[in-house]
Every structure is written in C-alpha cells, then in structure tokens.
Amino acid sequence: MKYTKAHLERIVFAQLDNIEAMNDLLITVKAQTEMIQKANKILEKEVEKFKVKKYEFVGRKKRGMKTF
C-alpha cells in the first residue's frame, strides 16, 4: 500500500497528539507521586507520636550473686 503525503501527515500528527497526551499523563502522575510522598512524610510523623517504646525487663538481683 502506498501512502500519499496527506496520509503521512495525518499519521505524523496523530502520533504527535498521542505523544502530547502521554506527556500530559506523565505530568499528572508526577504531581500525584509528589502529593503521595508529601502525605507519607506527614503520616510518618504522625505515626511516630504513637510508637510504643519497648523496655527490657530487668529481673531482680539475687542476694550474694555477682554481676559482671
């Protein structure tokens, strides 16, 4: 099949439109990613407030035993 100049121009412009649409989507995804990262940082700070500190249980010393 042979393409005319008009056919090729339509194909090229269609590809250009698709590339521009993909660029718009990438910009949107980048903005969403930045918002998610910001929200994650805020959430991490909030979660740190509720962390429970774990303490080791230290038993009573028995009389007469030496500890090193």
N, C-alpha and C positions, 0 to 999 in steps of 0.2 A: 504494500500500500504506500502510495506516495503522498506526502504531506505538502500542502501549499504553505506559503509564507503566513497566511492568515491563520491556518491551523496551528502552526508552530507558535505564533504569537499568543494564541488562546491558551495553549498548553503552558507556555512560559509564565503568562500572567496568572493562570490558575495555581501553578507551583509557587509563585511569589505570594499570592494570597494565603496559601497554606502555610508557608514559612512565617508570614506575619502573624497568622492565627496561633501558630505554635509558640512564637515569641511572646505573645500576649499571655498564653497559658503559663509559660515559664516564669514570667514576671509575677503572675498571681500566685504560683506555687512558692516562689521565693519569698513573697510577702507573708504567706501563710506559715512558712517554715520559721521566719523571724518572729512572728507572733507566738508560735508554739514554743520556741526557745525562751522567749521572754516569760511566758506563762510558767514554763518548767522551772525557771530560776526563782520566780516568786513562790511557787508551790514548794520547792525545796527549802526555802527559808521558813515557810510556814510549818513544814513537817519537822524541821529541826527543833522547833519550840516544843513539840510533843514527844521527842525521843526520851525513852526511859534509860536512865543510866544504870548499868549493871555493876553491882558491887560484889566483890568476892567475899565469901563467908570465911571469916577467920575464927576458928574454934578457940575455946578456952585452953589456956596452957595448964597442963597438969603439974602439980607441985613436984619439985625435985627434978624435972626434966630440963635439960639444957637445950637451948635453941642456937643454931649456928647461922 
